[in-house]
């Protein structure tokens, strides 16, 4: 699997190099208030910067989602611990009183007695 991953990475790098060689023309960049003089960069640099910005934004969004999920998991684990403790306390209280679970209630047959 590592060989496939490395081959794909190498292929992407080669494609990026081909793109860079075929698109060296400078382009003028203007953004919001930065308009004069325009920033002149090769086209491949602009595309790679846009790709990098997308990767960073995606990583930030994923990190925020992961933090939210971890917080939810922590709360649910705390609830589970509290419920397990309450169950132990309830079980111990039931054993101390000598009371076990009550008789099994089943459906009533036509004769008026519970079915076993």
N, C-alpha and C positions, 0 to 999 in steps of 0.2 A: 504494500500500500504506500510505503514511503517513496518508492521509485515512481509510482504514478503521480504522487503529489509533487515531487521534484520535477518531473517531466512537464507537468502543467505550469509550474512556476517558471521554468525555463522558457516554455512556449510563450507565456505572457510577456516575459522580459524581451524576448526576440520581437514579438509584435510591437511592443512599445518602442523599441529601437528603430524598427522599420517606419513606424509612424513619425518618429522624431526626424529621421533622415528625409522623409518625403514632405515634411511640413516645416521647413526652417524659416518661412517668410514671416517677417515681423508684422504684428497687428497692433493697432492703437486701442488701448483700454481706457475707457471712461466709466467711472462708477460714482453715482450720487454726486457729491460736491467736487470730487476729483475729476475735473474735465479738461483743465488747461494747465500745462501742456499734457497731452495724453501720454500715458505710459506705453512705451513700445517694447513688446516682448515677442519672441517667436511663438507661433501658433501652438506648437507642441508643449511649450512651457505653460501657456494659458490652460490648455486642456488638462495637463497633469496637475496644475494647481487646483482646478475645479474638481478633479477626481479626488485629490487629497482632502479638500474641504468636505466633500461628501462622505469620505471615510471617517473623518473626525466627527462630523455631526451624527452619523449613524452610531459610532462608538459611544458618544455621549447619551444618546437616546436609549441605547441598549443598557448602559450602566444605570440610568435612572430606573428603567423597568426592572432590572435585576435587584436594585436596592429595595424597591417596593415589594417585590416578591419575597425577598429575604425577611423583610419586616413582617409580612403576612405569615410566613412560616414560623417565625419566632413567636408571634402571638398565638398561633394554633398549637405549637408545642407547649406553651405555657398553659393554655386551656386544657390540653390533654393531661398534663401533670396535675393540675388542680382537680380534674375529674377523677383521675386515678386515686388521688389521695382521699377524695370524698368517698369513693367506692370502698377503699380499705377501711375507712372509719365506719361506714355504714355496715360493712361486713363484720367488723369486730363488734359493733354494738348489737348486731343480730345474734351473734354467737354467745355473747355475754348474757343475753336475756333468755337464751335457750330456744329462741324462736327460729325455726327454719323457714324455708319457703312454705307458704300455705298449700292446702290441697289443690291439686290440679283441677282447674275448671274446664270442662269440656262441653261439647254440645249436648243438649238434653235430647234423649230419645223420646219416642212417642209414649213410653211408659212413665215418663216423668222423672227418670233417674239419669245421672250423668253416664255417658258412654265411657268405657275404659279401653 
